[in-house]
């Protein structure tokens, strides 16, 4: 028998440490079924499109005075896409065979201390183009007038600064990268790395948990990119 979310009867919940053969973080149960389904779909499509996928999990926080609206995520992803395209064009100048990467993403809004919203995100990239998060720069090494960081951690911080219209120092303090936030999933040497996929899905299942999400406030709590399978 299905269990439904008390605040939104359209959402079916699932409980336990496993769903569809994939491990979940049971301590955060129950999970929203449609969120898990959307997440699995985008991971499958990303592997079909890219074969090897770099997955990065991070958190985005808001300034104290900021009036929240999920359009901030649209601005964030638009900025990150623009940076990826600019980087690709730059790499093409020296390497005509440089790998391109679309941007896949999953986001969820949650409410923490003092009922303040924050966002959890997962981005998906072509691992042949971008294989790692890169080194997170130290705060005291950043020049807010000329920040030229060129790895994925820096691009994420610059995209959040752009979305919030704040300087890079402020954005730096509002972006959090948890430990072991970088995964590589997909097909390696012709074989799908099932164990790696399961390890990654267990970690990101957190985004589908029902707790700490609010409904009935006319705000979206979850979204994904339209990363679809390309067909010839």
Secondary structure as UniProt FT lines:
FT   STRAND          3..5
FT   TURN            6..7
FT   STRAND          8..14
FT   STRAND          18..19
FT   TURN            20..21
FT   STRAND          22..23
FT   HELIX           26..28
FT   STRAND          31..32
FT   HELIX           33..50
FT   STRAND          52..61
FT   TURN            64..65
FT   HELIX           71..94
FT   TURN            96..97
FT   STRAND          104..111
FT   HELIX           113..115
FT   STRAND          117..126
FT   TURN            127..129
FT   HELIX           139..141
FT   TURN            144..145
FT   HELIX           152..164
FT   HELIX           168..174
FT   STRAND          175..176
FT   TURN            179..180
FT   STRAND          182..188
FT   TURN            189..190
FT   STRAND          191..192
FT   HELIX           194..204
FT   HELIX           205..208
FT   TURN            211..212
FT   STRAND          222..224
//
